[in-house]
Amino acid sequence: MNEQKNVLLAIALSAVVLIAWQFFFGMPQLEQQRKAQQAQQQAQQTQAPGQPAGQPGAPPQPGAAPTPGAGAPPVPGQPVTTEQSREAVLAAGPRVQVDTPNIRGSIALRGARLDDVALVRFRETVDPKSPAIVLLSPSGTPHPFYAEFGWVAGAGTGVKLPGPDTVWTQEGAGALTPAKPVTLVWDNGEGLQFRRTVTVDDKFLFTVKDDVVNTGTAPVTLYPYGLVSRHGTPQTLGYYILHEGLIGVLGDQGLQEITYAAIQDKKVIPFKVTNAWLGITDKYWAATLLPDPAASLQAKFSSAQLGNQRTFQTDYLLDPVTVQPGQTGSAMGRLFAGAKEVGTVDAYDAALKLNRFELLIDWGWFYFITKPMFWTIDFLFQWTHNFGVAILLVTVLIKILFFPLANKSYASMAKMKAVQPQMQALRERYPDDKVKQQQELMELYKREKINPIAGCWPVLIQIPVFFALYKVLFVTIEMRHAPFFGWIHDLSAPDPTTVFNLFGLLPFDPTVVPVIGSFLHLGAWPLIMGVTMWVQMKLNPAPPDPTQKMIFDWMPVIFTFMLASFSAGLVIYWAWNNTLSVIQQAVIMRKNGAKIELFDNLKGLIPKRKVE
């Protein structure tokens, strides 16, 4: 009876795993792709090339952070759908070029927004000649995405301030580089002169210093603000283990991760905090505001409808600055606009004394395992110059680390195999008395010093390690487009081959077949992994129950299809781990005098000729 329950439980768990995988990973990805295609078609129908994405919103008032301005962002990491339109917008007015080792872009003199950033070290595909990733784009492009800094006047005052349509003048000439700041000036003609000095480092950090010179006769009170705005709902991967959307660490309220769907429902989420940062993140890229950690912020996440587009915004309003006649008031803001490289993010976190800026990278629940694993893999990469080889070496280190526990587990399993004849004899002696049978089995375990659940430990240990490695491969940009050997050009992507077209020999793509196409993506490495798992299971004697035997026989097949859509690096790890486990288990079994069933099980697969 108990064996039948175990069989039914195993079947149920296998079904749950398959259904959950399809529900949480397969279906959301297909749904997101469908929505993205619909949104793209709608945008192309409703927005003509070069047409502004929206009109300026009302200026923010003290006590309520800024509202969306004109324009919105291109989806970071997504190719621009109308490249000519983008170039036309960038050429429509005077701009100051931005030229650094990591960024190519420009700042429009109209509005002085940071709205044109391309990440030159990162490409859309593994082809190094493919277009650079476009992170920020100006209003008038298909997907505007920009940052803005400025001043807001107090309620009831009629101070003329620079806005999205203000045309600034550059002092001097030349591009913005890490060695050369750029200064923009504008006079409101009513006694206020505005100076904006923009600097950029050699990575992804912009610093904006705003000065206001009061040449009038009355004091002026202004509120500095900063915002990151995106128009249009971007395409997301839809995985529950990865956050894409609005993000920030808001003082004592800690990490806040708000999806695009959630902020559409809530409209506005306000915060009044210190020691905060906030912005909008994608899988590999982000644009975040980094105010002074000591500053008091009135911050918010918000979403609104602007024409036929949905806008998303994170912004903050600082305490007021009162500028007396003849004096100068100042405010400073920072913008991180770039790739979420672990070393770079951590360096900014430490240098600027930010509030856990490292959480911009979604390390997940197993943070205490995931990040050390990344650092270990990255360290080995510096030595081997191949992330795939680094993963193989990390697998060996994990095996060494858990060797004592695994050794005891495999030794206990070997002892259980050695007493299989005695266990079978007990079942035959008490065929109808299950209680007595269990009592005698417990006595046998106690006498032989066997832990019946010891064999579960290697698997239980592997689960958090497996998940942590999955997170590392999935969220860290260092793994993006990282090659291994042969046909694996991107360890973070699934194996590109499939057995159903003979690994590319047949000229068709089976993955596009309706309904079952997603199950036909079965590459070479998933097959290797399935074989190693099958060999590992064949080390053990076949279960006496036919149904249980069938489940164990099909389990490698089920896992092969499940892992086929995982990143290649993870599948390579699993195959290599299985291989090491087979060697380790075989050595320990031989040492403990247990019979290695592999060859007998393989012989059992060969049909025997009937003797007439």
Number of C-alpha atoms within 10 A of each C-alpha: 7 8 11 12 10 12 18 14 12 15 14 11 12 16 13 12 14 14 13 13 13 15 12 14 17 16 15 17 17 14 13 17 16 13 16 16 13 12 17 18 11 12 16 14 9 11 16 14 17 19 15 18 25 20 14 15 13 10 17 21 16 20 16 15 27 27 22 29 26 24 29 33 31 28 26 28 21 15 16 19 14 15 13 13 18 23 12 15 19 23 11 11 11 15 18 18 16 21 17 19 14 17 25 17 25 24 22 22 20 17 19 27 18 24 27 26 26 24 26 16 12 20 19 16 14 14 10 11 9 11 16 20 24 28 29 29 31 29 27 24 30 31 29 28 32 29 30 22 26 27 25 24 20 17 10 7 10 8 16 14 19 19 19 18 12 14 18 21 16 18 12 8 9 13 17 22 20 17 10 13 16 21 20 19 19 18 17 13 8 12 16 20 18 22 20 23 17 23 20 24 18 14 17 22 20 19 18 24 17 22 17 23 19 22 17 15 10 11 13 20 16 22 21 21 27 25 28 29 28 29 30 25 21 23 19 21 18 19 15 10 15 18 22 25 23 26 25 27 22 21 19 11 12 13 19 13 18 20 15 20 12 13 19 18 10 12 14 15 13 15 17 16 18 19 21 30 29 30 26 28 23 25 22 21 25 25 29 27 28 26 25 18 17 12 14 18 26 21 28 22 26 26 25 17 14 19 10 13 18 17 27 28 29 31 29 28 27 22 15 18 17 16 20 17 16 13 13 17 17 16 19 20 21 22 27 22 27 26 28 25 16 17 12 14 20 18 14 17 16 13 8 13 14 20 22 19 23 20 17 28 23 20 22 19 12 13 14 11 17 23 19 13 20 23 14 15 24 19 14 19 17 11 12 13 12 17 24 25 20 21 24 20 19 18 19 14 13 15 19 11 11 13 14 10 15 24 15 17 23 24 25 24 24 26 22 22 21 16 16 14 11 14 18 11 12 17 18 11 12 14 11 10 10 13 10 15 17 14 11 16 17 15 12 17 18 12 9 13 12 20 17 16 10 16 18 13 14 19 11 10 13 16 11 14 17 16 17 24 21 19 24 26 24 24 21 21 20 19 20 19 19 19 19 18 11 6 11 20 18 23 25 25 20 22 26 20 20 21 15 17 17 12 14 13 9 10 9 10 15 19 17 12 11 8 8 11 12 18 14 19 24 26 23 19 25 30 22 17 26 25 18 22 23 18 19 20 20 20 20 18 16 19 12 9 11 10 15 18 15 13 16 17 15 12 16 21 17 16 18 22 20 17 22 27 22 19 19 28 29 27 25 22 22 24 21 20 20 21 18 17 19 19 11 16 23 22 14 21 21 13 11 17 13 19 17 19 17 18 11 14 17 12 11 11 8 8 7 8 6 5 4 3
